[in-house]
Amino acid sequence: MKNSPNTCGTFDLVLVPQVTIASSGPWLAGTTNNVTITGNNFGTSPLVSLGNAALVPSIGAVSNTSIALQVYVPVSFGGQTLTITVTNQSTGLSPPPSASANALVTKATIAINPPSATLRESQTQTFVSTCTAGGGACTGQNAVTWTATAGGVAPSGPSGATMTYTAPASVASNTQVTITACWAAGQCATAQVTVTPITVAVTPSPVNVNGCTTRQFNAQVSNAPATTVNWELIPQVGAIDNNGLYTAPCPVTAQHIMLRTEACEMASPAMQRPATSRFSTRRGTSAP
C-alpha cells in the first residue's frame, strides 16, 4: 500500500515587540517638567501621550529604552493622575504596540503671608500669596482669586498675588474672618483674621451730681488709632467741656433731672463709637 503525499500549508509569523514602561516620573504641578521615561521597545520614533489634550510633551533624546520629554503642567493639575502611553511607531504594525502607566501629579504648595492677623474695624492689611513647585516659584500663572468671608479684598499687582484686605467697618464682638487665595480650582490657601471692635467706656456711671458742683467724667477708648473723644449732654442741662468736666446748673430748679453724657470716639467718621454715662442732677450745693 502506497503512502499518500503530505499536504502542507504556510503562514506568516510576526513577532511583535512588547512595549513596557518601567518608570515615568516624578510630575509636579505649576512648573515645567523634564521627565525621562524608561522601559523597553520604544523604537526610534515613539509617540507619547499624557492622557489630556492640554498636555503636549516636547520629545527630546530617544532610545529603545528611554524617552526624554519636557512639558509644562499647570497648577490646576495638582493631585490628578496622568495616564502616560508610549506607542512604538517603528514596527509598521497596525495597530502599533503600546504600553501605559499612571503617574500622580504632586500639588504645588500654596501659602499666604502673613498666615494670620489681628485688625481693628476698617483697618487694612496686605497679604501675599506664593506658589512653589519643586522648591522654586510656580511658572506660567497669571491670576490669583482672593475672597474673604467678611470685609473687602482688593487684588493688586500684575499677577494678583498681592491683595489689600479691609476689615469690616463695624463688628459687635471679636469676629473671625477667613481669607482665601486660589491659584486654580482646588489649589488654594487660607489665612485667618481676627477683627476686634472699637470700644468706648465712660465712668463714673451711674452717679448723682448736686447743683452748683462739678463732676469729672472719663472716657476709656480701646482698640482705636486715636483716643480723642467728643462730649455731649443729653438733654443740654449744665455744661461739659472737651475734657469731660461737667458743671451742673446753679441753681437746679427741678427736684431731680436725669441726664446722659455721651463720649464719641472721633478717629474717623466711619469708626465713631459712642458710649454713655447716665446720671442725675439734683438740688443741693455740695457734691455727694
C-alpha positions as protocol buffer text, in pm:
chain_id: "A"
residue {
  index: 1
  type: MET
  ca { x: 0 y: 0 z: 0 }
}
residue {
  index: 2
  type: LYS
  ca { x: 147 y: 333 z: -100 }
}
residue {
  index: 3
  type: ASN
  ca { x: 151 y: 628 z: 137 }
}
residue {
  index: 4
  type: SER
  ca { x: -25 y: 939 z: 8 }
}
residue {
  index: 5
  type: PRO
  ca { x: 191 y: 1252 z: -20 }
}
residue {
  index: 6
  type: ASN
  ca { x: 172 y: 1508 z: 271 }
}
residue {
  index: 7
  type: THR
  ca { x: -40 y: 1816 z: 223 }
}
residue {
  index: 8
  type: CYS
  ca { x: 122 y: 2129 z: 376 }
}
residue {
  index: 9
  type: GLY
  ca { x: 38 y: 2494 z: 423 }
}
residue {
  index: 10
  type: THR
  ca { x: 236 y: 2806 z: 518 }
}
residue {
  index: 11
  type: PHE
  ca { x: 165 y: 3108 z: 731 }
}
residue {
  index: 12
  type: ASP
  ca { x: 349 y: 3423 z: 830 }
}
residue {
  index: 13
  type: LEU
  ca { x: 451 y: 3464 z: 1195 }
}
residue {
  index: 14
  type: VAL
  ca { x: 505 y: 3823 z: 1307 }
}
residue {
  index: 15
  type: LEU
  ca { x: 688 y: 3872 z: 1634 }
}
residue {
  index: 16
  type: VAL
  ca { x: 554 y: 4188 z: 1798 }
}
residue {
  index: 17
  type: PRO
  ca { x: 795 y: 4361 z: 2037 }
}
residue {
  index: 18
  type: GLN
  ca { x: 634 y: 4412 z: 2378 }
}
residue {
  index: 19
  type: VAL
  ca { x: 650 y: 4774 z: 2490 }
}
residue {
  index: 20
  type: THR
  ca { x: 695 y: 4817 z: 2865 }
}
residue {
  index: 21
  type: ILE
  ca { x: 724 y: 5123 z: 3089 }
}
residue {
  index: 22
  type: ALA
  ca { x: 943 y: 5091 z: 3397 }
}
residue {
  index: 23
  type: SER
  ca { x: 936 y: 5449 z: 3530 }
}
residue {
  index: 24
  type: SER
  ca { x: 764 y: 5770 z: 3424 }
}
residue {
  index: 25
  type: GLY
  ca { x: 805 y: 6048 z: 3679 }
}
residue {
  index: 26
  type: PRO
  ca { x: 803 y: 6239 z: 3905 }
}
residue {
  index: 27
  type: TRP
  ca { x: 549 y: 6504 z: 3796 }
}
residue {
  index: 28
  type: LEU
  ca { x: 499 y: 6845 z: 3955 }
}
residue {
  index: 29
  type: ALA
  ca { x: 212 y: 7090 z: 3906 }
}
residue {
  index: 30
  type: GLY
  ca { x: 287 y: 7457 z: 3841 }
}
residue {
  index: 31
  type: THR
  ca { x: 617 y: 7413 z: 3661 }
}
residue {
  index: 32
  type: THR
  ca { x: 789 y: 7275 z: 3351 }
}
residue {
  index: 33
  type: ASN
  ca { x: 863 y: 6905 z: 3396 }
}
residue {
  index: 34
  type: ASN
  ca { x: 1171 y: 6740 z: 3245 }
}
residue {
  index: 35
  type: VAL
  ca { x: 1095 y: 6369 z: 3269 }
}
residue {
  index: 36
  type: THR
  ca { x: 1274 y: 6060 z: 3142 }
}
residue {
  index: 37
  type: ILE
  ca { x: 1050 y: 5760 z: 3070 }
}
residue {
  index: 38
  type: THR
  ca { x: 1235 y: 5429 z: 3089 }
}
residue {
  index: 39
  type: GLY
  ca { x: 1130 y: 5086 z: 2966 }
}
residue {
  index: 40
  type: ASN
  ca { x: 1175 y: 4862 z: 2662 }
}
residue {
  index: 41
  type: ASN
  ca { x: 1097 y: 4853 z: 2291 }
}
residue {
  index: 42
  type: PHE
  ca { x: 1014 y: 5220 z: 2243 }
}
residue {
  index: 43
  type: GLY
  ca { x: 1152 y: 5221 z: 1889 }
}
residue {
  index: 44
  type: THR
  ca { x: 1313 y: 5514 z: 1715 }
}
residue {
  index: 45
  type: SER
  ca { x: 1015 y: 5749 z: 1686 }
}
residue {
  index: 46
  type: PRO
  ca { x: 777 y: 5679 z: 1974 }
}
residue {
  index: 47
  type: LEU
  ca { x: 452 y: 5864 z: 2029 }
}
residue {
  index: 48
  type: VAL
  ca { x: 393 y: 5981 z: 2387 }
}
residue {
  index: 49
  type: SER
  ca { x: 51 y: 6079 z: 2521 }
}
residue {
  index: 50
  type: LEU
  ca { x: -25 y: 6208 z: 2871 }
}
residue {
  index: 51
  type: GLY
  ca { x: -398 y: 6144 z: 2857 }
}
residue {
  index: 52
  type: ASN
  ca { x: -500 y: 6510 z: 2835 }
}
residue {
  index: 53
  type: ALA
  ca { x: -513 y: 6727 z: 2525 }
}
residue {
  index: 54
  type: ALA
  ca { x: -386 y: 7026 z: 2728 }
}
residue {
  index: 55
  type: LEU
  ca { x: -56 y: 6848 z: 2796 }
}
residue {
  index: 56
  type: VAL
  ca { x: 151 y: 6815 z: 2478 }
}
residue {
  index: 57
  type: PRO
  ca { x: 504 y: 6699 z: 2556 }
}
residue {
  index: 58
  type: SER
  ca { x: 812 y: 6802 z: 2361 }
}
residue {
  index: 59
  type: ILE
  ca { x: 1019 y: 6489 z: 2298 }
}
residue {
  index: 60
  type: GLY
  ca { x: 1396 y: 6510 z: 2320 }
}
residue {
  index: 61
  type: ALA
  ca { x: 1653 y: 6231 z: 2315 }
}
residue {
  index: 62
  type: VAL
  ca { x: 1505 y: 5887 z: 2231 }
}
residue {
  index: 63
  type: SER
  ca { x: 1644 y: 5535 z: 2254 }
}
residue {
  index: 64
  type: ASN
  ca { x: 1481 y: 5195 z: 2258 }
}
residue {
  index: 65
  type: THR
  ca { x: 1477 y: 5208 z: 2639 }
}
residue {
  index: 66
  type: SER
  ca { x: 1433 y: 5576 z: 2727 }
}
residue {
  index: 67
  type: ILE
  ca { x: 1249 y: 5887 z: 2618 }
}
residue {
  index: 68
  type: ALA
  ca { x: 1333 y: 6238 z: 2740 }
}
residue {
  index: 69
  type: LEU
  ca { x: 1041 y: 6479 z: 2731 }
}
residue {
  index: 70
  type: GLN
  ca { x: 952 y: 6826 z: 2852 }
}
residue {
  index: 71
  type: VAL
  ca { x: 605 y: 6959 z: 2929 }
}
residue {
  index: 72
  type: TYR
  ca { x: 452 y: 7237 z: 3139 }
}
residue {
  index: 73
  type: VAL
  ca { x: 193 y: 7114 z: 3389 }
}
residue {
  index: 74
  type: PRO
  ca { x: -46 y: 7386 z: 3517 }
}
residue {
  index: 75
  type: VAL
  ca { x: -120 y: 7429 z: 3888 }
}
residue {
  index: 76
  type: SER
  ca { x: -473 y: 7301 z: 3828 }
}
residue {
  index: 77
  type: PHE
  ca { x: -338 y: 6950 z: 3755 }
}
residue {
  index: 78
  type: GLY
  ca { x: -211 y: 6908 z: 4110 }
}
residue {
  index: 79
  type: GLY
  ca { x: -343 y: 6587 z: 4267 }
}
residue {
  index: 80
  type: GLN
  ca { x: -457 y: 6442 z: 3934 }
}
residue {
  index: 81
  type: THR
  ca { x: -337 y: 6115 z: 3781 }
}
residue {
  index: 82
  type: LEU
  ca { x: -178 y: 6121 z: 3436 }
}
residue {
  index: 83
  type: THR
  ca { x: -209 y: 5820 z: 3206 }
}
residue {
  index: 84
  type: ILE
  ca { x: 118 y: 5803 z: 3015 }
}
residue {
  index: 85
  type: THR
  ca { x: 107 y: 5599 z: 2695 }
}
residue {
  index: 86
  type: VAL
  ca { x: 411 y: 5516 z: 2480 }
}
residue {
  index: 87
  type: THR
  ca { x: 344 y: 5385 z: 2128 }
}
residue {
  index: 88
  type: ASN
  ca { x: 619 y: 5224 z: 1916 }
}
residue {
  index: 89
  type: GLN
  ca { x: 560 y: 5359 z: 1566 }
}
residue {
  index: 90
  type: SER
  ca { x: 867 y: 5193 z: 1416 }
}
residue {
  index: 91
  type: THR
  ca { x: 722 y: 4844 z: 1370 }
}
residue {
  index: 92
  type: GLY
  ca { x: 489 y: 4920 z: 1079 }
}
residue {
  index: 93
  type: LEU
  ca { x: 223 y: 4714 z: 1252 }
}
residue {
  index: 94
  type: SER
  ca { x: -142 y: 4809 z: 1278 }
}
residue {
  index: 95
  type: PRO
  ca { x: -224 y: 4873 z: 1548 }
}
residue {
  index: 96
  type: PRO
  ca { x: 124 y: 4959 z: 1670 }
}
residue {
  index: 97
  type: PRO
  ca { x: 232 y: 4815 z: 2007 }
}
residue {
  index: 98
  type: SER
  ca { x: 200 y: 5040 z: 2310 }
}
residue {
  index: 99
  type: ALA
  ca { x: 204 y: 5044 z: 2688 }
}
residue {
  index: 100
  type: SER
  ca { x: 53 y: 5272 z: 2954 }
}
residue {
  index: 101
  type: ALA
  ca { x: 137 y: 5367 z: 3311 }
}
residue {
  index: 102
  type: ASN
  ca { x: -22 y: 5602 z: 3565 }
}
residue {
  index: 103
  type: ALA
  ca { x: 159 y: 5882 z: 3749 }
}
residue {
  index: 104
  type: LEU
  ca { x: 31 y: 6116 z: 4023 }
}
residue {
  index: 105
  type: VAL
  ca { x: 96 y: 6489 z: 3981 }
}
residue {
  index: 106
  type: THR
  ca { x: 225 y: 6643 z: 4303 }
}
residue {
  index: 107
  type: LYS
  ca { x: 33 y: 6954 z: 4406 }
}
residue {
  index: 108
  type: ALA
  ca { x: 204 y: 7291 z: 4415 }
}
residue {
  index: 109
  type: THR
  ca { x: 247 y: 7445 z: 4759 }
}
residue {
  index: 110
  type: ILE
  ca { x: 16 y: 7746 z: 4803 }
}
residue {
  index: 111
  type: ALA
  ca { x: 70 y: 7980 z: 5100 }
}
residue {
  index: 112
  type: ILE
  ca { x: -44 y: 8320 z: 5227 }
}
residue {
  index: 113
  type: ASN
  ca { x: 178 y: 8560 z: 5418 }
}
residue {
  index: 114
  type: PRO
  ca { x: 106 y: 8659 z: 5686 }
}
residue {
  index: 115
  type: PRO
  ca { x: -93 y: 8345 z: 5777 }
}
residue {
  index: 116
  type: SER
  ca { x: -288 y: 8536 z: 6043 }
}
residue {
  index: 117
  type: ALA
  ca { x: -353 y: 8891 z: 6159 }
}
residue {
  index: 118
  type: THR
  ca { x: -549 y: 9086 z: 6418 }
}
residue {
  index: 119
  type: LEU
  ca { x: -711 y: 9405 z: 6290 }
}
residue {
  index: 120
  type: ARG
  ca { x: -944 y: 9667 z: 6428 }
}
residue {
  index: 121
  type: GLU
  ca { x: -1252 y: 9781 z: 6240 }
}
residue {
  index: 122
  type: SER
  ca { x: -1179 y: 9934 z: 5895 }
}
residue {
  index: 123
  type: GLN
  ca { x: -807 y: 9864 z: 5929 }
}
residue {
  index: 124
  type: THR
  ca { x: -620 y: 9734 z: 5623 }
}
residue {
  index: 125
  type: GLN
  ca { x: -364 y: 9457 z: 5583 }
}
residue {
  index: 126
  type: THR
  ca { x: -163 y: 9346 z: 5280 }
}
residue {
  index: 127
  type: PHE
  ca { x: -150 y: 8973 z: 5209 }
}
residue {
  index: 128
  type: VAL
  ca { x: 79 y: 8799 z: 4959 }
}
residue {
  index: 129
  type: SER
  ca { x: 16 y: 8453 z: 4818 }
}
residue {
  index: 130
  type: THR
  ca { x: 304 y: 8234 z: 4699 }
}
residue {
  index: 131
  type: CYS
  ca { x: 304 y: 7924 z: 4482 }
}
residue {
  index: 132
  type: THR
  ca { x: 604 y: 7691 z: 4484 }
}
residue {
  index: 133
  type: ALA
  ca { x: 672 y: 7370 z: 4293 }
}
residue {
  index: 134
  type: GLY
  ca { x: 977 y: 7154 z: 4341 }
}
residue {
  index: 135
  type: GLY
  ca { x: 1149 y: 7419 z: 4554 }
}
residue {
  index: 136
  type: GLY
  ca { x: 1101 y: 7701 z: 4303 }
}
residue {
  index: 137
  type: ALA
  ca { x: 830 y: 7953 z: 4223 }
}
residue {
  index: 138
  type: CYS
  ca { x: 540 y: 7836 z: 4009 }
}
residue {
  index: 139
  type: THR
  ca { x: 561 y: 7949 z: 3648 }
}
residue {
  index: 140
  type: GLY
  ca { x: 302 y: 8025 z: 3384 }
}
residue {
  index: 141
  type: GLN
  ca { x: 43 y: 8155 z: 3632 }
}
residue {
  index: 142
  type: ASN
  ca { x: -119 y: 8495 z: 3582 }
}
residue {
  index: 143
  type: ALA
  ca { x: -419 y: 8512 z: 3814 }
}
residue {
  index: 144
  type: VAL
  ca { x: -496 y: 8459 z: 4181 }
}
residue {
  index: 145
  type: THR
  ca { x: -855 y: 8476 z: 4306 }
}
residue {
  index: 146
  type: TRP
  ca { x: -897 y: 8630 z: 4652 }
}
residue {
  index: 147
  type: THR
  ca { x: -1206 y: 8603 z: 4871 }
}
residue {
  index: 148
  type: ALA
  ca { x: -1294 y: 8689 z: 5231 }
}
residue {
  index: 149
  type: THR
  ca { x: -1584 y: 8580 z: 5450 }
}
residue {
  index: 150
  type: ALA
  ca { x: -1626 y: 8942 z: 5568 }
}
residue {
  index: 151
  type: GLY
  ca { x: -1475 y: 9277 z: 5477 }
}
residue {
  index: 152
  type: GLY
  ca { x: -1331 y: 9364 z: 5137 }
}
residue {
  index: 153
  type: VAL
  ca { x: -1048 y: 9241 z: 4915 }
}
residue {
  index: 154
  type: ALA
  ca { x: -862 y: 9445 z: 4654 }
}
residue {
  index: 155
  type: PRO
  ca { x: -621 y: 9241 z: 4434 }
}
residue {
  index: 156
  type: SER
  ca { x: -323 y: 9439 z: 4306 }
}
residue {
  index: 157
  type: GLY
  ca { x: -5 y: 9379 z: 4108 }
}
residue {
  index: 158
  type: PRO
  ca { x: 36 y: 9221 z: 3763 }
}
residue {
  index: 159
  type: SER
  ca { x: -18 y: 8866 z: 3889 }
}
residue {
  index: 160
  type: GLY
  ca { x: -282 y: 8936 z: 4151 }
}
residue {
  index: 161
  type: ALA
  ca { x: -61 y: 8763 z: 4409 }
}
residue {
  index: 162
  type: THR
  ca { x: -80 y: 9070 z: 4635 }
}
residue {
  index: 163
  type: MET
  ca { x: -406 y: 9173 z: 4797 }
}
residue {
  index: 164
  type: THR
  ca { x: -510 y: 9453 z: 5033 }
}
residue {
  index: 165
  type: TYR
  ca { x: -776 y: 9347 z: 5281 }
}
residue {
  index: 166
  type: THR
  ca { x: -1006 y: 9595 z: 5456 }
}
residue {
  index: 167
  type: ALA
  ca { x: -1174 y: 9482 z: 5776 }
}
residue {
  index: 168
  type: PRO
  ca { x: -1548 y: 9543 z: 5824 }
}
residue {
  index: 169
  type: ALA
  ca { x: -1638 y: 9894 z: 5940 }
}
residue {
  index: 170
  type: SER
  ca { x: -1830 y: 9762 z: 6238 }
}
residue {
  index: 171
  type: VAL
  ca { x: -1834 y: 9437 z: 6436 }
}
residue {
  index: 172
  type: ALA
  ca { x: -2026 y: 9369 z: 6755 }
}
residue {
  index: 173
  type: SER
  ca { x: -1753 y: 9147 z: 6903 }
}
residue {
  index: 174
  type: ASN
  ca { x: -1430 y: 8975 z: 6804 }
}
residue {
  index: 175
  type: THR
  ca { x: -1500 y: 8832 z: 6458 }
}
residue {
  index: 176
  type: GLN
  ca { x: -1307 y: 8561 z: 6275 }
}
residue {
  index: 177
  type: VAL
  ca { x: -1257 y: 8615 z: 5901 }
}
residue {
  index: 178
  type: THR
  ca { x: -1112 y: 8360 z: 5657 }
}
residue {
  index: 179
  type: ILE
  ca { x: -903 y: 8492 z: 5366 }
}
residue {
  index: 180
  type: THR
  ca { x: -866 y: 8253 z: 5069 }
}
residue {
  index: 181
  type: ALA
  ca { x: -624 y: 8273 z: 4776 }
}
residue {
  index: 182
  type: CYS
  ca { x: -680 y: 8029 z: 4486 }
}
residue {
  index: 183
  type: TRP
  ca { x: -429 y: 7984 z: 4204 }
}
residue {
  index: 184
  type: ALA
  ca { x: -656 y: 7726 z: 4040 }
}
residue {
  index: 185
  type: ALA
  ca { x: -968 y: 7533 z: 4128 }
}
residue {
  index: 186
  type: GLY
  ca { x: -891 y: 7337 z: 4441 }
}
residue {
  index: 187
  type: GLN
  ca { x: -538 y: 7480 z: 4469 }
}
residue {
  index: 188
  type: CYS
  ca { x: -590 y: 7730 z: 4749 }
}
residue {
  index: 189
  type: ALA
  ca { x: -453 y: 7855 z: 5079 }
}
residue {
  index: 190
  type: THR
  ca { x: -621 y: 8037 z: 5369 }
}
residue {
  index: 191
  type: ALA
  ca { x: -527 y: 8295 z: 5630 }
}
residue {
  index: 192
  type: GLN
  ca { x: -719 y: 8385 z: 5945 }
}
residue {
  index: 193
  type: VAL
  ca { x: -801 y: 8741 z: 6052 }
}
residue {
  index: 194
  type: THR
  ca { x: -946 y: 8844 z: 6387 }
}
residue {
  index: 195
  type: VAL
  ca { x: -1137 y: 9172 z: 6368 }
}
residue {
  index: 196
  type: THR
  ca { x: -1177 y: 9343 z: 6704 }
}
residue {
  index: 197
  type: PRO
  ca { x: -1433 y: 9618 z: 6775 }
}
residue {
  index: 198
  type: ILE
  ca { x: -1352 y: 9970 z: 6890 }
}
residue {
  index: 199
  type: THR
  ca { x: -1499 y: 10028 z: 7236 }
}
residue {
  index: 200
  type: VAL
  ca { x: -1558 y: 10340 z: 7446 }
}
residue {
  index: 201
  type: ALA
  ca { x: -1646 y: 10327 z: 7816 }
}
residue {
  index: 202
  type: VAL
  ca { x: -1749 y: 10628 z: 8027 }
}
residue {
  index: 203
  type: THR
  ca { x: -1706 y: 10643 z: 8404 }
}
residue {
  index: 204
  type: PRO
  ca { x: -1850 y: 10706 z: 8655 }
}
residue {
  index: 205
  type: SER
  ca { x: -2193 y: 10565 z: 8578 }
}
residue {
  index: 206
  type: PRO
  ca { x: -2444 y: 10598 z: 8728 }
}
residue {
  index: 207
  type: VAL
  ca { x: -2379 y: 10891 z: 8960 }
}
residue {
  index: 208
  type: ASN
  ca { x: -2564 y: 11180 z: 9130 }
}
residue {
  index: 209
  type: VAL
  ca { x: -2438 y: 11535 z: 9083 }
}
residue {
  index: 210
  type: ASN
  ca { x: -2561 y: 11817 z: 9303 }
}
residue {
  index: 211
  type: GLY
  ca { x: -2646 y: 12155 z: 9160 }
}
residue {
  index: 212
  type: CYS
  ca { x: -2372 y: 12417 z: 9154 }
}
residue {
  index: 213
  type: THR
  ca { x: -2098 y: 12148 z: 9156 }
}
residue {
  index: 214
  type: THR
  ca { x: -1873 y: 11979 z: 8903 }
}
residue {
  index: 215
  type: ARG
  ca { x: -1804 y: 11616 z: 8820 }
}
residue {
  index: 216
  type: GLN
  ca { x: -1522 y: 11473 z: 8613 }
}
residue {
  index: 217
  type: PHE
  ca { x: -1620 y: 11206 z: 8359 }
}
residue {
  index: 218
  type: ASN
  ca { x: -1359 y: 10990 z: 8191 }
}
residue {
  index: 219
  type: ALA
  ca { x: -1371 y: 10806 z: 7859 }
}
residue {
  index: 220
  type: GLN
  ca { x: -1165 y: 10492 z: 7801 }
}
residue {
  index: 221
  type: VAL
  ca { x: -1114 y: 10422 z: 7429 }
}
residue {
  index: 222
  type: SER
  ca { x: -989 y: 10075 z: 7338 }
}
residue {
  index: 223
  type: ASN
  ca { x: -857 y: 9933 z: 7009 }
}
residue {
  index: 224
  type: ALA
  ca { x: -867 y: 10263 z: 6820 }
}
residue {
  index: 225
  type: PRO
  ca { x: -596 y: 10452 z: 6630 }
}
residue {
  index: 226
  type: ALA
  ca { x: -669 y: 10760 z: 6844 }
}
residue {
  index: 227
  type: THR
  ca { x: -829 y: 10821 z: 7182 }
}
residue {
  index: 228
  type: THR
  ca { x: -980 y: 11164 z: 7119 }
}
residue {
  index: 229
  type: VAL
  ca { x: -1349 y: 11191 z: 7212 }
}
residue {
  index: 230
  type: ASN
  ca { x: -1622 y: 11448 z: 7180 }
}
residue {
  index: 231
  type: TRP
  ca { x: -1851 y: 11505 z: 7478 }
}
residue {
  index: 232
  type: GLU
  ca { x: -2223 y: 11575 z: 7463 }
}
residue {
  index: 233
  type: LEU
  ca { x: -2500 y: 11624 z: 7716 }
}
residue {
  index: 234
  type: ILE
  ca { x: -2850 y: 11485 z: 7657 }
}
residue {
  index: 235
  type: PRO
  ca { x: -3055 y: 11689 z: 7736 }
}
residue {
  index: 236
  type: GLN
  ca { x: -2841 y: 12000 z: 7745 }
}
residue {
  index: 237
  type: VAL
  ca { x: -2864 y: 12083 z: 8117 }
}
residue {
  index: 238
  type: GLY
  ca { x: -2544 y: 12230 z: 8252 }
}
residue {
  index: 239
  type: ALA
  ca { x: -2222 y: 12212 z: 8051 }
}
residue {
  index: 240
  type: ILE
  ca { x: -1944 y: 11967 z: 7976 }
}
residue {
  index: 241
  type: ASP
  ca { x: -1607 y: 12067 z: 7836 }
}
residue {
  index: 242
  type: ASN
  ca { x: -1376 y: 11888 z: 7593 }
}
residue {
  index: 243
  type: ASN
  ca { x: -1206 y: 11709 z: 7882 }
}
residue {
  index: 244
  type: GLY
  ca { x: -1526 y: 11560 z: 8022 }
}
residue {
  index: 245
  type: LEU
  ca { x: -1565 y: 11802 z: 8314 }
}
residue {
  index: 246
  type: TYR
  ca { x: -1934 y: 11851 z: 8383 }
}
residue {
  index: 247
  type: THR
  ca { x: -2066 y: 12166 z: 8554 }
}
residue {
  index: 248
  type: ALA
  ca { x: -2414 y: 12138 z: 8697 }
}
residue {
  index: 249
  type: PRO
  ca { x: -2652 y: 12435 z: 8665 }
}
residue {
  index: 250
  type: CYS
  ca { x: -2675 y: 12669 z: 8958 }
}
residue {
  index: 251
  type: PRO
  ca { x: -2928 y: 12654 z: 9094 }
}
residue {
  index: 252
  type: VAL
  ca { x: -3110 y: 12337 z: 8987 }
}
residue {
  index: 253
  type: THR
  ca { x: -3474 y: 12438 z: 8957 }
}
residue {
  index: 254
  type: ALA
  ca { x: -3621 y: 12087 z: 8940 }
}
residue {
  index: 255
  type: GLN
  ca { x: -3604 y: 11833 z: 9218 }
}
residue {
  index: 256
  type: HIS
  ca { x: -3436 y: 11566 z: 9001 }
}
residue {
  index: 257
  type: ILE
  ca { x: -3313 y: 11579 z: 8638 }
}
residue {
  index: 258
  type: MET
  ca { x: -3194 y: 11264 z: 8457 }
}
residue {
  index: 259
  type: LEU
  ca { x: -2905 y: 11334 z: 8219 }
}
residue {
  index: 260
  type: ARG
  ca { x: -2675 y: 11136 z: 7993 }
}
residue {
  index: 261
  type: THR
  ca { x: -2322 y: 11214 z: 7891 }
}
residue {
  index: 262
  type: GLU
  ca { x: -2209 y: 11075 z: 7559 }
}
residue {
  index: 263
  type: ALA
  ca { x: -1846 y: 11034 z: 7455 }
}
residue {
  index: 264
  type: CYS
  ca { x: -1785 y: 10956 z: 7090 }
}
residue {
  index: 265
  type: GLU
  ca { x: -1450 y: 10830 z: 6957 }
}
residue {
  index: 266
  type: MET
  ca { x: -1353 y: 11056 z: 6668 }
}
residue {
  index: 267
  type: ALA
  ca { x: -1064 y: 10879 z: 6489 }
}
residue {
  index: 268
  type: SER
  ca { x: -1265 y: 10883 z: 6169 }
}
residue {
  index: 269
  type: PRO
  ca { x: -1635 y: 10917 z: 6084 }
}
residue {
  index: 270
  type: ALA
  ca { x: -1652 y: 10551 z: 5984 }
}
residue {
  index: 271
  type: MET
  ca { x: -1522 y: 10436 z: 6322 }
}
residue {
  index: 272
  type: GLN
  ca { x: -1712 y: 10661 z: 6563 }
}
residue {
  index: 273
  type: ARG
  ca { x: -1824 y: 10469 z: 6870 }
}
residue {
  index: 274
  type: PRO
  ca { x: -2042 y: 10640 z: 7133 }
}
residue {
  index: 275
  type: ALA
  ca { x: -2053 y: 10546 z: 7500 }
}
residue {
  index: 276
  type: THR
  ca { x: -2282 y: 10692 z: 7765 }
}
residue {
  index: 277
  type: SER
  ca { x: -2300 y: 10757 z: 8137 }
}
residue {
  index: 278
  type: ARG
  ca { x: -2639 y: 10812 z: 8291 }
}
residue {
  index: 279
  type: PHE
  ca { x: -2659 y: 11042 z: 8593 }
}
residue {
  index: 280
  type: SER
  ca { x: -2892 y: 11276 z: 8769 }
}
residue {
  index: 281
  type: THR
  ca { x: -2858 y: 11637 z: 8874 }
}
residue {
  index: 282
  type: ARG
  ca { x: -3047 y: 11731 z: 9186 }
}
residue {
  index: 283
  type: ARG
  ca { x: -3098 y: 12027 z: 9414 }
}
residue {
  index: 284
  type: GLY
  ca { x: -2816 y: 12089 z: 9651 }
}
residue {
  index: 285
  type: THR
  ca { x: -2494 y: 12283 z: 9682 }
}
residue {
  index: 286
  type: SER
  ca { x: -2247 y: 12011 z: 9776 }
}
residue {
  index: 287
  type: ALA
  ca { x: -2117 y: 11714 z: 9587 }
}
residue {
  index: 288
  type: PRO
  ca { x: -2215 y: 11370 z: 9718 }
}
